[in-house]
Structures are given as structure tokens and as C-alpha cells.
């Protein structure tokens, strides 16, 4: 058994690459294929889909989804933003393992009858923090 002691050890940067289809279904100019979302944008798209999916809406996975739509039809008061925050936090913690949540901020905009949501998070394997801002409103 011979061991070569002159081999240089190479440190590699450990990072993950997440990809997903772009739901706008735009065409990639170079490959003539559907565009894709990469890394942070892929995870942001996944969070948006999770929050807009109601429980029992997905076939074969009825547990996946969020109940925030129920809060949108409640009267706008001081307690509803806290309830929305809790539901968002629980949904992301339960169904998005790529995300480490740092904070969820929900503010009420009484004039427009909407909730403005800011989700601060880190993606596992990526050192930079990310933010996703959403506006939640009820559809009539």
C-alpha cells in the first residue's frame, strides 16, 4: 500500500442548487425549453405555492397546504395579523425543509383591506439571508 503525500487537498465551496419550473411558462431563448427558477427564486416560488394551497386541495397529499385563507375573511382587528403569522410559520416549518425561518412580519393595511407579509429566512446551504414579501387579500 502506497500513499502519496504530495496530493493537495482542495477545499470546495459547499452550496446547493435548487431548481424548479417557472410557473409563468416562459420560453428559454437559448434552449427552446421552459424557463426555470434557480436557488432563492425557486424556494420563494415554493413558499408562495404552499401558502396559496388549501388543505385537501392536492390529490394524494391532503395534508399539504395552509389555512391562511380562513384568516382573510375574518374582521381586520389587532389579533388577525398574529394568527396569520402563526399559520404562515407553521406551514413553512412543516412543509418546506429547505428553509430556516428567521421572522415573519404581518401588518394590516386597513385602507386597502390587505395584509402585507414579509418573510425573512435563510436557505439551507446558502449563507445569505432572503426575504419574501407578499400582499394577502381576499378575492370576492
C-alpha positions as CSV (number, residue, x, y, z in Angstrom):
1,X,0.0,0.0,0.0
2,X,1.5,3.3,-1.0
3,X,0.2,6.7,0.0
4,X,1.0,9.8,-2.0
5,X,1.7,12.6,0.5
6,X,2.1,15.2,-2.2
7,X,-1.6,15.3,-3.1
8,X,-3.0,18.8,-2.5
9,X,-6.3,18.9,-0.7
10,X,-8.8,21.1,-2.5
11,X,-11.5,22.8,-0.5
12,X,-14.7,23.1,-2.3
13,X,-17.4,25.5,-1.6
14,X,-20.4,23.6,-0.4
15,X,-23.6,25.0,-1.9
16,X,-26.8,23.6,-3.1
17,X,-28.6,24.4,-6.2
18,X,-32.4,24.3,-6.2
19,X,-34.3,24.4,-9.5
20,X,-38.0,24.4,-10.4
21,X,-40.1,25.2,-13.4
22,X,-41.1,28.8,-13.8
23,X,-44.9,28.8,-13.5
24,X,-45.1,31.7,-16.0
25,X,-44.1,29.0,-18.6
26,X,-41.8,31.4,-20.4
27,X,-39.6,30.1,-23.1
28,X,-35.8,30.0,-22.6
29,X,-34.2,31.8,-25.5
30,X,-31.1,29.5,-25.6
31,X,-32.5,26.1,-25.1
32,X,-36.1,26.4,-26.5
33,X,-37.3,24.9,-23.3
34,X,-39.4,26.2,-20.4
35,X,-37.7,28.7,-18.2
36,X,-36.7,27.6,-14.7
37,X,-36.4,29.2,-11.3
38,X,-33.0,28.7,-9.6
39,X,-31.9,28.8,-6.0
40,X,-33.6,31.5,-3.9
41,X,-36.3,32.2,-6.6
42,X,-37.1,28.5,-6.6
43,X,-37.6,28.4,-2.9
44,X,-39.6,31.7,-2.9
45,X,-41.9,30.2,-5.6
46,X,-42.4,27.1,-3.4
47,X,-43.3,29.1,-0.4
48,X,-45.9,31.1,-2.4
49,X,-47.4,27.9,-3.7
50,X,-47.5,26.4,-0.2
51,X,-49.3,29.4,1.3
52,X,-51.8,29.6,-1.5
53,X,-52.7,25.9,-1.4
54,X,-55.6,25.0,0.9
55,X,-55.5,21.7,2.8
56,X,-57.1,18.8,0.9
57,X,-56.5,20.6,-2.4
58,X,-53.6,18.4,-3.5
59,X,-54.6,14.9,-4.6
60,X,-52.7,12.2,-2.6
61,X,-51.3,14.8,-0.3
62,X,-54.2,16.3,1.6
63,X,-52.0,17.4,4.5
64,X,-50.1,19.9,2.4
65,X,-51.4,23.4,2.5
66,X,-52.1,26.5,4.6
67,X,-55.2,27.8,6.4
68,X,-54.4,31.5,5.9
69,X,-57.3,31.9,3.6
70,X,-59.6,31.5,6.6
71,X,-58.0,34.5,8.3
72,X,-58.5,36.7,5.3
73,X,-62.3,36.6,5.8
74,X,-62.1,37.5,9.4
75,X,-62.7,41.1,10.6
76,X,-59.5,43.1,10.4
77,X,-58.5,43.6,14.0
78,X,-55.4,43.5,16.2
79,X,-55.4,39.7,16.6
80,X,-55.7,38.6,12.9
81,X,-52.1,39.5,11.9
82,X,-50.8,37.3,14.7
83,X,-53.0,34.4,13.6
84,X,-51.8,34.8,10.0
85,X,-48.2,34.9,11.2
86,X,-48.7,31.7,13.2
87,X,-50.3,29.9,10.2
88,X,-47.5,31.0,7.8
89,X,-44.8,30.0,10.3
90,X,-46.4,26.5,10.8
91,X,-46.9,25.9,7.1
92,X,-43.3,26.7,6.2
93,X,-41.8,24.8,9.2
94,X,-43.9,21.7,8.3
95,X,-43.6,21.6,4.6
96,X,-40.5,23.4,3.4
97,X,-37.4,21.7,4.8
98,X,-35.0,23.9,2.7
99,X,-35.9,27.0,4.7
100,X,-34.7,28.2,8.1
101,X,-37.2,30.8,9.2
102,X,-35.9,33.9,11.0
103,X,-39.0,36.0,11.2
104,X,-42.5,36.6,9.8
105,X,-43.9,40.1,9.9
106,X,-47.6,40.7,9.1
107,X,-49.0,44.2,9.0
108,X,-52.6,45.3,8.4
109,X,-53.4,47.9,5.7
110,X,-56.9,49.0,6.7
111,X,-57.3,51.4,3.8
112,X,-56.8,48.7,1.2
113,X,-58.1,45.8,3.3
114,X,-55.0,43.7,2.8
115,X,-52.2,42.2,4.9
116,X,-48.6,42.9,3.9
117,X,-46.4,40.0,4.8
118,X,-42.6,39.9,5.0
119,X,-40.9,36.5,5.5
120,X,-37.3,36.6,6.5
121,X,-35.4,33.3,6.0
122,X,-32.2,31.5,5.1
123,X,-32.0,28.7,2.7
124,X,-30.1,25.6,3.9
125,X,-26.7,25.6,2.4
126,X,-26.8,29.2,1.3
127,X,-25.3,31.8,3.8
128,X,-27.1,34.9,2.5
129,X,-30.5,35.7,4.1
130,X,-33.5,36.1,1.9
131,X,-36.8,38.0,2.1
132,X,-40.1,37.3,0.5
133,X,-42.8,40.0,0.5
134,X,-46.4,39.2,-0.2
135,X,-49.7,41.0,-0.1
136,X,-52.6,38.9,1.1
137,X,-56.1,39.9,0.1
138,X,-59.4,38.1,-0.2
139,X,-61.0,37.5,-3.5
140,X,-64.7,38.1,-3.9
